[in-house]
């Protein structure tokens, strides 16, 4: 694959984005990435062996999800054999906790090799990607405070 000489070469940028992120990726208009951001995200995805499927999330949050997931998987691969084998539930819990800490509460995460979903999420709070043989769905819901009647 030829790397484009200039970042202003739109056909080359579109081709690189399609090759690395795949034709099935969808984004919402409010988070449509600029061509240079698309190339940056595509390079991150390639380097981490990630296939980004769908996203409604700003670039920095997508990169955080991809990098953090890869680091968790790599840490479990290098763990001593005396520790239990990797568990998708632990990955989901760690990713949820990381995003709750960084970006506020009400993040949800599903990790597995075969699952279906249909979720409602807050604007800017959804990413679905595959890393190695695992699929990861991370999304945020809105938290509303419940007021007691008469208060």
NUPA-19917 format. One record per residue: x, y, z of N, C-alpha, C, O in turn; residue number from 1; residue in one letter. Coordinates in Angstrom, 3 decimals. Each point is the difference from the previous one (the first is absolute). Layout:
SITE      n.x      n.y      n.z     ca.x     ca.y     ca.z      c.x      c.y      c.z      o.x      o.y      o.z   i aa
SITE        X        Y        Z        X        Y        Z        X        Y        Z        X        Y        Z NUM  A
...
This chain:
SITE      n.x      n.y      n.z     ca.x     ca.y     ca.z      c.x      c.y      c.z      o.x      o.y      o.z   i aa
SITE    0.855   -1.172    0.000   -0.855    1.172    0.000    0.900    1.233    0.000    0.951    0.093    0.776   1  X
SITE   -1.267    0.845   -1.657    0.769    1.231   -0.067   -0.496    0.973    1.049   -1.204    0.227    0.120   2  X
SITE    2.121    0.348    0.640   -0.348    1.014    0.992   -0.065    1.343   -0.725    0.932    0.341   -0.729   3  X
SITE   -2.004    0.427    0.909   -0.106    1.277   -0.697    1.095    0.964    0.435    0.365    0.061    1.174   4  X
SITE    0.151    0.689   -2.141    1.052    0.971    0.267   -0.548    1.204    0.764    0.663    0.538    0.886   5  X
SITE   -1.870   -0.127   -1.236   -0.594    1.171    0.630   -1.283   -0.408    0.696   -0.722   -0.872   -0.482   6  X
SITE    0.436    1.501    1.613   -1.249   -0.276    0.695   -1.178    0.670   -0.684   -1.152   -0.261    0.347   7  X
SITE    1.434    1.132   -1.330   -1.082    0.663   -0.710   -0.482   -0.828   -1.187   -0.927    0.421   -0.691   8  X
SITE    1.519   -1.576    0.434   -0.386   -0.874   -1.093   -1.247   -0.790    0.416    0.106   -1.096    0.551   9  X
SITE   -1.306    1.674   -0.825   -1.254   -0.575    0.502   -0.260   -1.427   -0.471   -0.378   -0.827    0.830  10  X
SITE    0.557    0.482   -2.114   -0.250   -1.393   -0.401    0.900   -0.991    0.734   -0.445   -1.085    0.373  11  X
SITE    1.695    1.451   -0.168    0.923   -0.896    0.699   -0.390   -0.150    1.462    0.097   -1.095    0.554  12  X
SITE   -0.537    2.177    0.078   -0.432   -0.055    1.394   -1.248   -0.869    0.122   -0.100   -0.811    0.920  13  X
SITE   -0.851    0.971   -1.838   -1.205   -0.821    0.045    0.339   -1.471   -0.199   -0.575   -0.862    0.664  14  X
SITE    1.498    0.568   -1.566    0.400   -1.379   -0.248    0.646   -0.591    1.249   -0.320   -1.126    0.381  15  X
SITE    1.230    1.871    0.268    0.653   -0.473    1.219   -1.026   -0.239    1.097    0.076   -1.003    0.709  16  X
SITE   -1.035    1.913   -0.561   -1.024   -0.157    1.031   -0.848   -1.232   -0.249   -0.330   -0.724    0.939  17  X
SITE   -0.027    0.474   -2.188   -0.821   -1.158   -0.319    0.765   -1.292    0.218   -0.576   -0.986    0.461  18  X
SITE    1.859    0.969   -0.781    0.797   -1.206    0.179    0.170   -0.347    1.462   -0.087   -1.170    0.372  19  X
SITE    0.329    2.167    0.465    0.337   -0.291    1.378   -1.211   -0.073    0.923   -0.029   -0.824    0.913  20  X
SITE   -0.964    1.667   -1.136   -1.152    0.006    0.881   -1.122   -0.879   -0.530   -0.907   -0.366    0.748  21  X
SITE    0.957    0.032   -2.002   -0.998   -0.877   -0.588   -1.184    0.775   -0.536   -0.288    1.102    0.466  22  X
SITE   -0.392   -1.665   -1.434   -1.112    0.703   -0.615   -1.239    0.065    0.867   -0.914    0.764   -0.308  23  X
SITE    0.847   -1.544    1.390   -1.211   -0.051    0.796   -0.050    1.048    1.103   -1.010    0.110    0.695  24  X
SITE    2.072    0.657   -0.523    0.005    0.987    1.084   -1.025    1.095   -0.280   -0.128    0.479   -1.127  25  X
SITE   -0.582   -0.101    2.149   -0.944    1.092   -0.121    0.307    1.016    1.082    0.409   -0.348    1.108  26  X
SITE   -0.612    1.589   -1.444    0.165    1.063    0.990   -1.178    0.949   -0.143   -0.632    0.064   -1.054  27  X
SITE    0.347    0.658    2.096   -1.066    0.984   -0.040    0.616    1.336   -0.388    1.175    0.251    0.269  28  X
SITE   -1.974    0.609   -0.904    0.507    1.255   -0.544    0.700    0.869    1.032    0.986    0.662   -0.327  29  X
SITE   -1.471   -0.649    1.570    0.607    0.896    0.982    1.417   -0.431    0.375    0.765    0.802    0.536  30  X
SITE   -0.405   -2.056   -0.811    1.351   -0.465    0.305    0.724   -0.475   -1.258    0.912   -0.823    0.082  31  X
SITE   -1.312    1.333   -1.238    0.680   -0.373   -1.226    1.423    0.543    0.083    0.212    1.184    0.261  32  X
SITE    0.750   -2.062   -0.486    1.399    0.370    0.154    0.536    0.678   -1.244   -0.369   -0.348   -1.121  33  X
SITE    1.243    1.317    1.331    0.700    0.635   -1.105    0.922   -1.034   -0.649    0.364   -0.985    0.643  34  X
SITE    0.020    1.192   -1.908    0.863   -0.978   -0.676    1.286   -0.319    0.762    0.416   -1.158    0.032  35  X
SITE    0.214    2.147    0.575    1.228   -0.277    0.747   -0.281   -0.833    1.246    0.809   -0.846    0.381  36  X
SITE   -1.971    1.089    0.261   -0.379   -0.805    1.162   -0.321   -1.429   -0.411    0.300   -0.939    0.737  37  X
SITE   -0.915    0.763   -1.921   -0.298   -1.337   -0.512    1.281   -0.796   -0.193    0.071   -1.178    0.350  38  X
SITE    0.943    1.833   -0.912    1.283   -0.669   -0.226    0.641   -0.362    1.336    0.546   -1.093    0.150  39  X
SITE   -0.610    2.006    0.821    0.583   -0.263    1.321   -0.694   -1.185    0.670    0.661   -0.877    0.555  40  X
SITE   -1.997    0.854   -0.609   -0.753   -1.098    0.595    0.274   -1.305   -0.746    0.118   -1.056    0.622  41  X
SITE   -0.018    1.121   -1.939    0.298   -1.196   -0.793    1.365   -0.558    0.359    0.164   -1.215    0.114  42  X
SITE    0.817    2.091    0.065    1.348   -0.449    0.376   -0.009   -0.643    1.383    0.662   -1.015    0.221  43  X
SITE   -1.409    1.605    0.707   -0.124   -0.589    1.338   -0.642   -1.377   -0.079    0.474   -0.949    0.624  44  X
SITE   -1.552    0.843   -1.392   -0.703   -1.277   -0.133    0.901   -1.071   -0.605   -0.001   -1.142    0.458  45  X
SITE    0.756    1.497   -1.468    0.908   -0.961   -0.639    1.072   -0.450    0.984    0.281   -1.194    0.114  46  X
SITE    0.309    2.132    0.586    1.093   -0.345    0.916   -0.470   -0.871    1.161    0.790   -0.766    0.552  47  X
SITE   -2.072    0.871   -0.171   -0.533   -0.769    1.124   -0.755   -1.258   -0.443   -0.523   -0.735    0.837  48  X
SITE    0.467    0.488   -2.143   -0.741   -1.137   -0.560   -1.475    0.077    0.391   -0.579   -0.969    0.491  49  X
SITE   -0.017    2.145   -0.718   -1.392    0.265    0.362   -0.795    0.253   -1.270    0.500    0.603   -0.949  50  X
SITE   -1.731   -1.065    0.942   -0.928    0.296   -1.093   -1.155    0.792    0.600   -0.849   -0.554    0.698  51  X
SITE    0.826    1.840   -0.972   -1.032    0.892    0.515   -1.260   -0.186   -0.835    0.038    0.153   -1.221  52  X
SITE   -1.154   -0.482    1.870   -1.245   -0.303   -0.717   -0.963    1.182   -0.038   -0.550    0.312   -1.056  53  X
SITE    0.344    0.338    2.174   -0.939    1.116    0.048    0.375    0.896    1.168    0.474   -0.468    1.035  54  X
SITE   -0.697    1.775   -1.221    0.365    0.911    1.069   -0.823    1.278   -0.053   -0.304    0.522   -1.073  55  X
SITE   -0.043   -0.039    2.234   -0.600    1.314    0.201    0.743    0.589    1.196   -0.569    0.197    1.074  56  X
SITE    1.843    0.074   -1.288    0.884    0.375    1.097    1.130    0.873   -0.554    0.479   -0.242   -1.108  57  X
SITE   -0.052    1.248    1.862    1.134    0.816   -0.438    1.280   -0.835   -0.142    0.152   -1.043    0.636  58  X
SITE    0.746    1.517   -1.470    1.228   -0.710   -0.317    0.796   -0.390    1.245    0.430   -1.148    0.114  59  X
SITE   -0.226    2.076    0.816    0.847   -0.304    1.170   -0.600   -1.116    0.859    0.735   -0.784    0.600  60  X
SITE   -2.060    0.711   -0.540   -0.646   -1.053    0.782    0.107   -1.354   -0.711    0.190   -1.030    0.646  61  X
SITE   -0.311    1.038   -1.967    0.169   -1.239   -0.764    1.413   -0.545    0.187    0.196   -1.189    0.250  62  X
SITE    0.785    2.085   -0.377    1.392   -0.426    0.170    0.236   -0.550    1.404    0.722   -0.982    0.169  63  X
SITE   -1.330    1.613    0.840    0.155   -0.477    1.373   -0.575   -1.414    0.140    0.624   -0.867    0.612  64  X
SITE   -1.803    0.639   -1.176   -0.626   -1.326    0.078    0.861   -1.055   -0.692    0.206   -1.084    0.545  65  X
SITE    0.292    1.388   -1.726    0.813   -0.963   -0.743    1.314   -0.294    0.716    0.371   -1.161    0.178  66  X
SITE    0.332    2.217    0.231    1.294   -0.181    0.674   -0.141   -0.712    1.339    0.798   -0.880    0.323  67  X
SITE   -1.806    1.254    0.457   -0.179   -0.611    1.322   -0.369   -1.478   -0.131    0.507   -0.836    0.749  68  X
SITE   -1.376    0.516   -1.686   -0.373   -1.400   -0.215    1.205   -0.822   -0.422    0.219   -1.098    0.512  69  X
SITE    0.565    1.631   -1.449    1.199   -0.728   -0.450    0.967   -0.204    1.157    0.581   -1.077    0.131  70  X
SITE   -0.396    2.096    0.712    0.936   -0.141    1.123   -0.487   -1.059    0.988    0.807   -0.756    0.542  71  X
SITE   -2.115    0.693   -0.304   -0.539   -1.021    0.902    0.214   -1.399   -0.575    0.355   -0.923    0.732  72  X
SITE   -0.567    0.764   -2.026    0.204   -1.303   -0.632    1.474   -0.397    0.018    0.332   -1.157    0.256  73  X
SITE    0.544    2.112   -0.525    1.438   -0.290    0.009    0.485   -0.347    1.401    0.847   -0.878    0.164  74  X
SITE   -1.384    1.567    0.853    0.378   -0.304    1.387   -0.429   -1.410    0.381    0.730   -0.700    0.702  75  X
SITE   -1.904    0.279   -1.155   -0.464   -1.347    0.344    0.823   -1.064   -0.728    0.173   -1.106    0.512  76  X
SITE    0.339    1.436   -1.713    0.842   -0.952   -0.732    1.344   -0.206    0.679    0.566   -1.092   -0.051  77  X
SITE   -0.050    2.151    0.695    1.317   -0.097    0.624   -0.076   -0.388    1.480    1.027   -0.058    0.676  78  X
SITE   -2.223   -0.204   -0.174   -0.170   -0.372    1.413    0.588   -1.381    0.251    0.029   -0.834   -0.906  79  X
SITE    0.440    0.583    2.126    0.531   -1.326    0.324   -1.065   -1.077   -0.176   -1.195    0.260    0.140  80  X
SITE    1.639   -1.449   -0.441   -0.924   -1.107   -0.242   -0.788   -0.379    1.255   -1.037   -0.655   -0.098  81  X
SITE    1.522    1.062    1.275   -0.706   -0.322    1.243   -1.299    0.794    0.139   -0.893   -0.404    0.745  82  X
SITE    0.778    1.546   -1.465   -1.217    0.799    0.051   -1.040   -0.583   -0.959    0.362   -0.648   -0.982  83  X
SITE   -1.650    0.871    1.258   -1.033   -0.541   -0.880    0.091    0.567   -1.410    0.508    1.101   -0.208  84  X
SITE   -1.007   -1.867   -0.757   -0.028    0.414   -1.402   -0.879    1.238   -0.153   -0.859    0.263    0.841  85  X
SITE    1.071    0.485   -1.900   -0.750    1.214   -0.293   -1.505   -0.252    0.085   -0.486   -1.049   -0.421  86  X
SITE   -0.237    2.010    0.965   -1.441   -0.095    0.165   -0.651    1.244   -0.615    0.308    1.116    0.418  87  X
SITE   -1.202   -1.283   -1.405   -0.651    1.160   -0.626   -0.748    0.876    1.002   -0.092    1.213   -0.190  88  X
SITE   -0.444   -1.815    1.257   -0.714    0.773    1.011    0.941    0.983    0.689   -0.386    1.134    0.281  89  X
SITE    1.610   -1.558   -0.011    0.975    0.895    0.624    0.356    1.162   -0.924    0.150    1.134    0.454  90  X
SITE   -0.016   -1.415   -1.750    0.286    1.056   -0.968   -1.157    0.996   -0.046    0.228    1.210    0.012  91  X
SITE   -1.455   -1.700   -0.062   -1.174    0.885   -0.037   -0.062    0.868    1.253   -0.264    1.200   -0.083  92  X
SITE    0.508   -1.807    1.244   -0.038    0.746    1.262    1.084    1.082    0.023   -0.265    1.135    0.396  93  X
SITE    1.469   -1.480   -0.813    1.106    0.963    0.020   -0.255    1.154   -0.966    0.262    1.155    0.334  94  X
SITE   -0.772   -1.458   -1.533   -0.277    1.051   -0.992   -1.125    0.917    0.487    0.084    1.219   -0.150  95  X
SITE   -1.119   -1.792    0.722   -1.098    0.798    0.558    0.506    0.914    1.119   -0.323    1.188    0.043  96  X
SITE    1.112   -1.757    0.851    0.526    0.774    1.130    0.898    1.144   -0.487   -0.068    1.110    0.528  97  X
SITE    0.898   -1.378   -1.521    0.883    1.025   -0.559   -0.816    1.159   -0.576    0.306    1.164    0.261  98  X
SITE   -1.335   -1.476   -1.039   -0.806    1.059   -0.609   -0.887    0.705    1.020   -0.233    1.203   -0.120  99  X
SITE   -0.264   -1.923    1.118   -0.750    0.662    1.081    0.889    1.023    0.709   -0.443    1.103    0.320 100  X
SITE    1.691   -1.476   -0.080    0.943    0.883    0.699    0.357    1.217   -0.847    0.009    1.125    0.501 101  X
SITE    0.286   -1.346   -1.788    0.451    1.092   -0.862   -1.120    0.898   -0.512    0.177    1.214   -0.098 102  X
SITE   -1.330   -1.799   -0.228   -1.028    0.749   -0.728   -1.362    0.030    0.705   -1.008    0.332   -0.624 103  X
SITE    0.968   -0.671    1.905   -1.240    0.053    0.750   -0.733   -1.331   -0.003    0.347   -0.910   -0.753 104  X
SITE   -1.371    0.801    1.605   -0.653   -1.298    0.201   -0.931   -0.430   -1.134   -0.303    0.746   -0.931 105  X
SITE   -0.121   -1.979    1.072   -0.996   -0.669   -0.833    0.543   -0.538   -1.314   -0.693    0.031   -1.016 106  X
SITE    1.929   -0.526    1.025    0.549   -0.724   -1.150   -0.327   -1.476    0.154   -0.050   -0.522    1.114 107  X
SITE   -0.171   -0.140   -2.233   -0.312   -1.423   -0.028    0.910   -0.650   -1.034    0.324    0.610   -1.019 108  X
SITE    0.088   -1.846    1.280    0.921   -0.676   -0.898   -0.387   -1.463   -0.150   -0.297   -0.678    0.984 109  X
SITE    0.302    0.199   -2.215   -0.250   -1.396   -0.319    1.201   -0.498   -0.777    0.409    0.627   -0.978 110  X
SITE    0.168   -1.758    1.403    1.161   -0.580   -0.669   -0.286   -1.474   -0.247   -0.456   -0.702    0.903 111  X
SITE    0.715    0.234   -2.093   -0.206   -1.413   -0.286    0.315   -0.334   -1.443    0.389    0.862   -0.788 112  X
SITE   -0.567   -2.140    0.460    0.264   -0.440   -1.372   -1.280   -0.136   -0.801    0.048   -0.085   -1.227 113  X
SITE   -1.193    0.064    1.897   -1.260   -0.137   -0.714   -1.121    0.579    0.849   -0.398   -0.597    1.000 114  X
SITE   -0.108    1.751   -1.395   -1.131    0.586    0.699   -0.730    0.952   -0.940    0.576    0.514   -0.958 115  X
SITE   -1.826   -0.296    1.244   -0.786    0.976   -0.725   -0.390    1.106    0.954   -0.029   -0.193    1.216 116  X
SITE   -0.271    1.355   -1.773   -0.386    1.105    0.873   -0.819    1.019   -0.778    0.084    0.098   -1.224 117  X
SITE   -0.859    0.636    1.957   -0.715    1.156   -0.519   -0.119    0.936    1.182   -0.793   -0.246    0.909 118  X
SITE    1.570    1.316   -0.908    0.078    0.864    1.179   -0.319    1.439   -0.353    0.152    0.432   -1.142 119  X
SITE   -0.596    0.294    2.146   -0.180    1.440   -0.106    1.123    0.633    0.801    0.264   -0.397    1.135 120  X
SITE    0.394    1.379   -1.726    1.161    0.606    0.660   -0.087    1.508   -0.030   -0.741    0.584   -0.791 121  X
SITE    1.505    0.033    1.658    0.107    1.454    0.016    0.805    0.461   -1.202    0.876   -0.727   -0.468 122  X
SITE   -1.157    1.927   -0.045    0.786    0.520   -1.131    1.489    0.041    0.353    0.385    0.454    1.078 123  X
SITE    0.427   -0.930   -1.992    1.444    0.003    0.213    0.488   -1.107    0.897    1.136    0.052    0.473 124  X
SITE   -1.951   -1.050   -0.223    0.375   -1.043    0.951   -0.202   -1.405   -0.511   -0.613   -0.813    0.691 125  X
SITE    1.104    0.492   -1.874   -0.173   -1.344   -0.544    1.187   -0.380   -0.877    0.419    0.772   -0.862 126  X
SITE    0.118   -1.967    1.090    1.017   -0.544   -0.894   -0.136   -1.519   -0.002   -0.235   -0.622    1.037 127  X
SITE    0.387    0.044   -2.217   -0.048   -1.454   -0.163    1.185   -0.384   -0.866    0.140    0.497   -1.117 128  X
SITE    0.724   -1.388    1.628    1.182   -0.405   -0.744    0.365   -1.437    0.307   -0.439   -0.571    0.999 129  X
SITE    1.243   -0.002   -1.868    0.506   -1.360    0.179    1.505    0.089    0.174    0.680    0.741   -0.710 130  X
SITE   -0.175   -1.500    1.655    1.433   -0.028    0.260    0.379   -1.464    0.182   -0.518   -0.675    0.889 131  X
SITE    1.410    0.193   -1.722    0.302   -1.425   -0.085   -1.317   -0.729   -0.285   -0.667    0.325   -0.982 132  X
SITE    0.281   -1.282    1.794   -1.245   -0.736   -0.246   -1.164    0.518    0.846   -1.095   -0.562   -0.045 133  X
SITE    1.322    1.620    0.808   -1.037    0.539    0.891   -0.709    1.193   -0.617    0.607    0.799   -0.713 134  X
SITE   -1.889   -0.689    0.993   -0.761    1.200   -0.354   -0.251    0.774    1.284   -0.262   -0.582    1.052 135  X
SITE    0.346    1.914   -1.155   -0.175    0.866    1.163   -1.042    1.062   -0.342    0.117    0.703   -1.004 136  X
SITE   -1.124   -0.601    1.844   -1.020    1.025   -0.118    0.065    0.844    1.264   -0.170   -0.514    1.106 137  X
SITE    0.414    1.801   -1.269    0.113    0.924    1.127   -0.940    1.169   -0.274    0.085    0.643   -1.047 138  X
SITE   -0.987   -0.371    2.002   -0.935    1.096   -0.213   -0.381    0.643    1.320    0.120   -0.601    1.068 139  X
SITE   -0.583    1.836   -1.170   -0.378    0.779    1.174   -1.493    0.302   -0.049   -0.563    0.270   -1.061 140  X
SITE   -0.068   -0.324    2.237   -1.394    0.407    0.104   -0.088    1.203    0.925    0.887    0.239    0.819 141  X
SITE   -1.957    0.502   -0.959   -0.194    1.194    0.815   -0.498   -0.389    1.386   -0.839   -0.889    0.146 142  X
SITE    1.360    1.559    0.855   -0.426   -0.235    1.375   -0.848    1.194    0.433    0.448    1.146   -0.034 143  X
SITE   -1.672   -1.439    0.438   -0.886    1.048    0.495   -0.238   -0.226    1.484   -0.242   -1.127    0.434 144  X
SITE    0.312    2.195    0.337   -0.273   -0.104    1.429   -1.505   -0.107    0.221   -0.791    0.715   -0.615 145  X
SITE    0.425   -1.614    1.495   -1.414   -0.186    0.339   -0.276    0.826    1.254    0.664   -0.156    1.025 146  X
SITE   -1.646    1.026   -1.128   -0.380    0.837    1.154   -1.186   -0.649    0.691   -0.911   -0.527   -0.638 147  X
SITE    0.952    0.583    1.954   -1.116   -0.551    0.776   -1.219    0.908   -0.185    0.133    1.219   -0.107 148  X
SITE   -1.322   -1.828    0.071   -1.209    0.808   -0.148   -0.141    0.989    1.173    0.214   -0.354    1.160 149  X
SITE   -0.570    1.565   -1.485   -0.210    1.017    1.032    1.280    0.651    0.488   -0.043    0.816    0.920 150  X
SITE    1.171   -1.151   -1.505    1.255    0.601    0.473    0.281    1.298   -0.731    1.012    0.650    0.263 151  X
